[in-house]
């Protein structure tokens, strides 16, 4: 029975839903999470009814509801209850949208008719007379349901599929997904089951489907304690099963019959379930939305994303639910989504947990072994690449040589393949070497910007780290951060996007993103509240691109395999077998893999491929625990560690270490080390044996003069412990000599004038009585010192040369056994033809005329020493002096005279010649030019070339 109209006052509210063309659901304006709501039927009106289960629409029912929905949904209204009908539990009232009476507007457009009056006149709208007038006017004008156009009424009835009228048995969810996956579909939300589940009409087909929001799950609304009924078209009940959902359509007929007679046990809603449902309702209920289908679960339930308009922006409802703490992230359905959308949901949940919003109010994060690092940023140069996810950076702000100068940085939130450990017999994982080489070739020596982000305690062995409370001693602290390459090449940043700070200062390219984008690393899936990279989203996006492109570790191809021979693991004697192999290319490219000491390194030769120990020839740094030993190591780490270098091998020592010279960017690094005062030359160092030897001597001299590092206690005039005896550290030696024999090829013997030992031996020999024939039993051997008769003046002298047997006598014991006093010399800077070569005899004759057959006083200026000759047949033993022979009286150089006569030619200039040598060659050039222009002797047929100089017959260590 109807009651009399109430006298309640006017109320304000917002329209939440429009169930039909004559009813509204209005919620209060109170700022609470669950405001009160009323369902108001417009007084005295009756609109056409929408289809029920198994039925069809009344004519114009859908247009009537759509008119009222578009007019009022989501808008502020003023309303009053005019009367109630307790028997049906409905309230009838008047609703105003601004100053417009909604009932009058609906009737005037012809979308509802005025209800006939009941026996009690009080059950009517206060505006009944106006409603009747407008109804007659609409009929007259054929508006809305009063249209008299033939077929209009039939055309207004929707052709509904079975799913829209309560029969989902023939609905094929998988076919719908395959035809529309990833495509936005227009839809109208008819019901909200819970915060993350909606039932919608897909337009324009009017398929009625239930969509579960991908990647999230809101709290359950529970179950009411009423008898279960066969679901109506608008009440398709589903229960959750293990995080997935099961439609009631899968029940058999017997199960449905049993369920219809059973009484369900009441299940109360989960905390914040009502709030989540209300949150969804006020945003999408009876609103136009877009549905993007992502997948179908094993029960054929549709999984998708729901987007609703908010002004000009389309908002993701699932993301908003998670951000407000009204839903949780669900991995099984999130896996159907794109990586970016999935990542946004996960990050939103993490932030909601941190803020303890709603369902996370009592959330307690699990214990973590990581700790955030705040306000630790610096710039520096990359010194070493340890692996694909770890680098060592030299901090520009730390003093050189301090323990903090080099900082080991593990790249945040990524993991590269393990590089292995040969000493533990651990082989590198697939793509481990490639990942390390990728970073080495792009970072070594480059300026980077580092932002430290977190530190983590990890176990010393592989496996999960101990929890913070375990107190385990066998653990270490690892620092993690983001490293940015500030000046990258274009080829290095094809897969990444430069990052900027909040102040718009460019940091550069994220190195971790470079590694992941090339498929040389994976992104770590952190636990909740575990510290992570500040650029975690970009890393996940890069990983997604690498997986789509099947790059690196994501490739289906077999990983590249490279086997390196480590010569350091072989016995020292075995390394000699590889010497010729390593010397074959005079210079070869290598990589400095490790700095063992200031002068000793481990080199890697990719082309061979092998690795071996290498040391600078003739250069030594302070040993372990000696002053400046650590500084020398740090110095060379910054200069050459993991750089591409050129190396030339001279020999191998008894420990299996190869000796030679090393260049980085065409700079001899031994000279750099010496000039820094962190090394000294070996006492027996020879400039002739070592490439760029003069540079090393000059570098050591510069450091000694400045008294830096190892030379800080050096005293002038005191012989250093390992000082060089080379000619460039002392003044040139000048000797007054007499030539005693000319051999040819520019070589000759001299004796020092005024040497008392010569006079003494000559007196001893003159007093001997020698037989005409050698004594019986005299059988001299090669290398023995004997007495021989000199062919020029028939005098007897100590000798070691080739003569006929009859001219030999055994050395008398009375004659001094002192070493030979004749010194073998060679004319410096020039090449003289040998006796068997063209003009060799003429050259020897001319030189003899200038020396042996002349009474001129001669001075020999020692330009250098050649200690590599050893024993030479018929030419004595020992060091050969390279001299400029000067005629004192004429003040002319015999070297220059030989050139001017066309009986010799200049040595070729070498790029490692000293300035002094180059100056001497320049001065002699004019003398050679005169002979060339005059076509004298060796120049009579024009310019000549020396095959001997171009292709040496024997290879000498360190010579080029």
C-alpha angles and dihedrals in degrees: 000000000000123000130213120277116276124239095218117141129249120286135199127224148136126262108245099173143002108211095178144351093280105034138070136190108220125189125202124257094236113128095236130119091244109032119184118266139198134197107222124193112202108253118255093000133117122189126192113275125245120234119284128201109315092357139097137240121274110242112285092003095127094045090049093052092043091052093054093041095053090043098053115012112125094358131124113253139176116225144171132195108240098183143336135225106209093188091068097025095237133137122212122203153147120267127196125197101200103312094334122103104227094208092053091049093051093048094045090056091050098243097123138027129225112258117241113254119258126222091276110065092202091074094082141095116271085232095052097126093053090046091054091049093050092046091056090048092051091049090051092051094042093238123171115324090007093067112133097195109130111258094008094116093049092046091055092061110095119234095228124197117231092261091062093057100046103278110108094157094103096043112119107205095178093054090050090051095048091051096046109023110147094002121118110246124198112238144164119221111230101171140012111213094181137333094288102032127072135173114218145176110237106220136260094002094053091222104168109219140164115230125197112205111247119244098011143074125196124206114283120258091219124219133288120233096242130119111275112249132195104274117261123222089267098038110063103162122209132179127210118246119190094329092313127090131242123204120225087229087081091067118105123238091256091051092051091049091051091046093052092061097041126092114230120229112241115253114192120225117263118252111285092009092121091046091052092049092048090048090057095042097055090052106041113007109122089355131124109254140167120241122202111193113219103175151315126256124224090272092056093251114151118245117197151136123263121213123186129187120254105178106304093338128089109218128204107236094199092054092050092051091052093044090054094049094249098116139029131227114260116199099199095062095031088064087071091061132082115271095248094053091044091050093050091054092049093049091047091053091049091052092047089052091050090050091042093227120184108302088029095052093113096031115140114195117228118253112276132204092208130087128194120247113216131202096355109137130143145155127234147132125279108248101175141010106214096181141328091291104032132065137171115228127193106226110228092209096055118086114255113264096019120127089248094053092094120044125192110223123193110201110248121251098354135099125203126194113282115261094215130216121259092199089059090042090247112149121212115263118244111290092007093118091043091052092050093046091048091058095038094055091050106035112032109113092359125130112248138180115225129200113189111214113171146348125223134195111227135177120258090237127056117277138062117337119250116259116260092252095055094082092209114173096205094077137096139204118248121196118217128196147145117264120202125199103221102196106028126173116246092248090057096057103044091111101039140058122231112251127226132196126233089268090057091245107145112241095184131231121339107243092205089055090051091054095047094044091055091052095249096119145021131229116250115238100226125207119243113289091011111136114252143171117299085228097049094132092055090050092053090048091051091049090051090053091048091051092049090049092045092230127169114328090009092061122108090218124101111267116251115264124212124177119203124197109221106208090186088071092057125087113270092248091056093057090068089066089065096048096093090044092055093043094052094089102050091216125016136179119253141165122235100234099177140003107227095175138337092285103021125074144167110242128199120206107195096188095058091028109228143106129223145165115269133187134186109260111247095357126111132183126201112286128240114306090011121121114278094010093117092042091054090053092048090047094053092043089060094043106045114357109133091352124135106254140171119236135190118197120216105171144323126251129223092268092059095256116138116228127211146095130305130200130192115192087349091303119125102234094200088063090050091051092048094047090052088060093241098116144030134215119255114260091244096044114145125199089207095060098045128064111243088010092153090056091054092050092049092048092052091047091053092052091046093052091051091045093223128164110327090017096054092108096040116136118205112248094018113115108244120233094251102012123153122254091202123136096248093065093058137038118275114274115238119196133188104226145175120214110233102176139009115214102178132245090073094298124123143153125248137183124212108253114242095018105155092206090065092054092047094052092046090054091050092051094047090057094056124102105216123194124239090242134034114265120258113270095028105139110160119199130214111284097021118132110238139161114263133183112243110229095215100061103002090242121146119243140167106264148170105194144102114284135139116283094245091062093057130091129175115259111262114237089231091065116089114265092209116136119275113288098203110099120212112227138178130203108257125234095008139088116222120194115252121245092260094049129084111287089005093121092045091050092050091048092050092048090048090051090053095047121011097036095040130081092211120132110247131202123195118207108201109226096173148328129249110207097170098080100085114175114355119192109259093354105088125239140277136044121353114220115222103213145175105223112212129196099222096200096048093034089223132130117241087209089061092044091055089053093046091052091052092244096117140022135216124266114247119260117253126207091236094053116126120246088250092056092046090051092051092050091049091053092050093047093079091057092052090047091059091054092046093051091047093047089231120179109306089024096053091106096040130258118000133202128210115229088189091063095045096047113027114211093221131031116232122198113267095003120125 
